[in-house]
C-alpha cells in the first residue's frame, strides 16, 4: 500500500515543494477504485508543475473519468529528494488522488512528450513496483502503455512498454480501456490482451514484432504467432474534427502554480506551415480548427470554473487561426473582469499590427517571435516562409504596441548551415534593436538559440545532427557577434541536444543503454543541472552502443528506419521531396492557402483540412 | 468596502506556501465572483492582503485576509459564494467589514499559539529540554536561506510552552506561544531544532505544526 496521510505528512517536510505529492486540486476526480472495471494511472514522466500544465493529459484525464467503468488517477515523476524518501521509507510510488501504488492499477499510461524523460519512465515503473521489462510482467502486473509524439518513434522504449498509442488520443484511449475491460471480464491471457490491442487502429504492440537489421536498415516485422500477425504498418489515429471532440472545460486547478498558470483552450490541431525541422507540424496533420463561437464558449467556461484571469489560445501556430483577431477581441471585450489573452507560438509572418496592439493592451510579459533562422537562404531551406521585412515589421508593430522586450527563437546546426547563416542571426537581432531605439524605446532583444535535432517523420530525418564541439563553436561565434547593450544571448546545452539526437532516431538496441543509464542513477536528463553525461557515456560503452552512429550519421535515401512501420499519414516520398527542395532552398506552400501539397494524409487516411467558419480547405489531389 | 475573512488553512493544504495560499484565495474569490477592486498601474492586481504568513507544512485554524470590494455587497452572500468556491482543505469561518480607521493588521498581532505534534520523543525528554531552553538568556539559531545565513535569538520570541501531553504511543503534543514583533517572528520548527543543544534528539522536519490561533494586542 501507499503511505497513509498521517505517515506521509510527517515525512513531507523533508522534501522540496511537498505540495507536488498531495493532490487535493479543485476539480480532481477521486472515484472508488474498487468499484470500477478499469483503474487507469495517467503517468507523466516529469515533475508535477510540468505535468499539470500538459493539455493532452488534461484531455485524457477528463475523458477517462467521464466513463463510468473507469477511474483515472495521476502520478508524476517524484523529484530526486522524494525518490530518496520513498526508498528510505519503503513506500511505492503512489497516485495523487487515492495514494495507491502504481502497481495496483490495471493500466499505467505514460505521456511521451520528450526523449529526455525516458529514464524517468523507468524510474517511475521501478518505484511503482512494476517490472521494467514488458517480458517480465505477468498477469498480476499493470498493462503499461504510452502515447504522445515520441510514440511515433518509440523503439528505444519498446522493451519496457506493452503498447504504444499513436496519434490523437480522444477516441483511441476509450477504445483501449474498452478492450481491456472486455478482456479482464473474460479472464484471458496477457498475450491475448496484447493481440486484441494490436487489432485496435493506432495501437502498436512492439513485442508482436521482430526487429530485422540488414544493409537496408532496421525494420520491424510482425511475428507469426500461430497464424496471428499484427498489422505490418500501424496508422496513427486522427480525429476528423475538433469541433465535436470532448474538451476539459472543467480541468483540475493545481494548488501550486503550474509552469503555464492560466486557462487553456486549444483553437486548432495540426499545422499547415510545413517547417521541415518540425515534427509536430508533420505528426498532427491535417489542420482542424475549432469554430470561433466554440473557442469563445470554452474559454469563458474554463475561466469561470478556474478563476483564472488569463486564457491562452493554444495551437502549434496560434496566429494562423482563421479567426484569431475575432477570438482575441471577443475575449478581451466581453469579460467584465477583463481577461487577458496570451498566444504561444506566434509566427512572425501572420502576426499583424492589430493583433500586437490587442495583446499589448493586456500583455504582462514580453513578446516571443520565432524566425528560427537568421538568413533568408536558411529560412527558405527549412521552409520557414517569412522574409526579413516581415520579421522587422512584426517587431515594429510590437514596439509600437508597447512591448520593449522581444525574444527571438532560433536554431543552429541546421542542415547546410554556414557561419554566415549563423552570423545573420546576430545581424537580424541588431536590426530589431535599432528599430526599437529609433522608436524611442530602450529595447531588450533576447536571442534564444537551440541546437537542431533531426526528428523522425520529418523531411530532415535523413540529416545528421551537428556534434557538440561544432555546435559550441557556432554558439561562440554567435555570442561574440551579439555583444552590446540591449542584446541578450541564451543557448541550450549542446550535449543535451546530442543526447536527444541519439534517442529521437533510436532503435530497439538503445533500450539496453537506457536501462544501464537508469541503473547508474540517471534521472531528469532534460534538466541541465541533473543530467549526468559521464554516466550516459559509460552506459553506451557498456552496452556496446555507438551514440554517434545514431546522431551524426547522414542516412541514405533508401534506408529503412526503425519507425517506418508507424505511419503518421505523411508519406515518406513527400518527406524526401521536401528534403530535396530544402537543398535548393525552395519553399512549399501551406495547403490552407487552397492548394494540396501532396503530403498524402487526406487521401490515405480519409480525413480533410477543416477550417472554421465554413471556409474551404484545399481539395485533395490524388496522385501527386 | 474592506472585508476581513477568518479562514482555515487545513490539514490537507498545510504544504502550501504563503504565496500559494494567496494564489488559491485569489482564484477562489474570482470563482466566487467577488467584486474585488484592482490596483492601479501597469499590471493591476486584486486588492487582497493575506496576513501573518505560515511556512510550508504548517496548518492554520484561524487565519486572516482582507479584500477591498467595490460597492457594498451583502456580507452573507459573499460568505456563501466564497465558502462554496474554496478548494478542499480551506474553510471560511467568519467574514465582517473592517472600518478605515483600523490600525494595520500586522501591528495588532501579538503572538501565535501553535500546537506541535512530535513522534519518537519522550514527554520527559522534551520537558527537560524546554526547561533548559526557557532558562537560557539567549538561544542563537542559524536560519539558512539560499543566499545567506542569518542568526536569530529565538529565546525572546518564545513566550511560553505548555505541558507536553502524550497523544498515543510514542507521540507528544504541546502548545507553544511565539511572539510577533512588528511583523517579525520565528518558526516553531526552529525552536524544536534548537532544542538539540539542550539534549533533545528530534527531527524538526517530522513535527506536525498547526497554528491554533493568532493572539492580538
Contacts between the chains, C-beta under 8 A, distances in Angstrom:
chain1	res1	chain2	res2	distance
A	5	B	11	8.0
A	9	B	11	7.5
A	9	B	14	7.0
A	9	B	15	7.8
A	9	B	208	6.3
A	10	B	119	6.5
A	10	B	206	5.1
A	10	B	208	6.3
A	11	B	206	7.0
A	12	B	15	6.0
A	12	B	57	7.2
A	13	B	56	7.9
A	13	B	57	4.9
A	13	B	189	7.9
A	13	B	204	7.9
A	13	B	205	3.8
A	13	B	206	6.6
A	13	B	207	7.7
A	14	B	205	4.9
A	14	B	206	7.9
A	17	B	56	8.0
A	18	B	15	4.2
A	18	B	56	6.7
A	18	B	57	7.0
A	19	B	15	4.4
A	19	B	16	5.6
A	19	B	17	7.9
A	19	B	20	6.7
A	19	B	56	7.6
A	22	B	12	7.1
A	22	B	15	5.7
A	24	B	12	5.0
A	24	B	13	6.5
A	24	B	87	6.6
A	24	B	88	5.1
A	24	B	89	5.6
A	25	B	87	7.1
A	26	B	87	4.3
A	26	B	88	7.4
A	253	B	27	6.5
A	253	B	87	7.5
A	255	B	13	6.4
A	255	B	16	5.8
A	255	B	20	6.2
A	255	B	24	5.7
A	255	B	87	6.3
A	256	B	16	6.8
A	256	B	17	7.9
A	256	B	20	5.1
A	257	B	20	7.4
A	257	B	23	6.2
A	304	B	31	7.4
A	305	B	31	7.4
A	306	B	27	6.6
A	306	B	31	7.3
A	307	B	26	7.3
A	307	B	27	3.4
A	307	B	28	6.3
A	307	B	29	7.4
A	307	B	30	3.7
A	307	B	31	4.0
A	307	B	85	7.5
A	308	B	27	6.9
A	308	B	30	7.5
A	309	B	30	6.5
A	337	B	30	7.1
A	364	B	43	5.3
